[in-house]
Amino acid sequence: MAKVEYVDILPATSELYYRALTAQDRFTFSRITKKVEFYSRKKVKGMTLKSLLPQVAEAWNALSVGDKALWTTAGAQSDLNGYRLFVQDKCIRIKNDLAGNATPVVLHQSWIGDLRIKSPATELKIVQFHPSFYWVSSKVSGKKGQYEPVQVTESFGLPLVLSLNYSSDLTSQGAGSFAKFYALVWHSYQGIDYETPLEIDLDLSTGWKNATATLSSLSGYVVGYALYFHLYNVRGNLYIDNVKSTHSAQNWVRDTYCKDINQGFTRAFYQIPKHWVAEILPDGSIYDTIYKDF
């Protein structure tokens, strides 16, 4: 097998090159492989038998016009049309042997974050840092399943608006118990550094609801901020979805739809921080993404 470090493709042959070949691992063990454009009838049949789409499409077609409209309304909360949200949700249900269809709601869609505390733990705290610039994993346009590291510059401009949808089933274990979602904003004024909090106190026991908080003014200039979920002296579950930190007319939360709140990055994506980092995570506490049939 020939090994090369660089290939200079002539313009006259570039179209043929990219038509026949495709890049695989582009970073640590980069290589070029043959692009498969034609499949045998036997292979196509095998692929379609493995697909869940025919089964999902049949279930979608059986829905009433009103039910499809409810899926469309719910999908708008996570930037999906109604059919795409239904496909996502139905595939999860089929793979987990859950019968029937979910009921679409606007406060949570498919995957949700789960912050869970069991004995002997009574506390859990996770954080997502937002300095002035950092790296994220971004999908490559026009390339199926291909991602690349992209540097983000987060220019801070007030007001800062925190928002989330949540449901909780927490039990107090004594005095001073609480559940909070909050931001700590680091700013400097006349040579002195300050920390200003923006907090949302979460109910210990509630059905799905939305909560927001707004910070409208600060002294000096903002250096950065961090987002925290902190559960103290409680046990049980806190479920979250559609977590947002909006400023400069943009939501900056990474994994706002809680598709993988405990996701970490390795290899060529090593410079990308975890979506949420554990600051306090004793035995008995855990945070992860789940599908719950509410």
Secondary structure, DSSP 8 states (H G I E B T S, - for coil): ----S-----HHHHHHHHHHEEE---STT--EEE------HHHHHHHHHH-SHHHHHHHHHTS-HHHHHHHHHHHGGGT--HHHHHHHHHHHHHHTT--S-----SS--SEEEEEEE-TT--EEEEEEEE-SEEEEEEE-TTSTT-EEEEEEE----S-EEEEEEEEEEEEE-STT-EEEEEEEEEEEETTEEEEEEEEEE--SEEEEEEEEEEE---SSEEEEEEEEEEEESEEEEEEEEEEEEEETTEE--TTTT-S-TT----GGGTTS--SSEEEE--TTEEEEEEE---
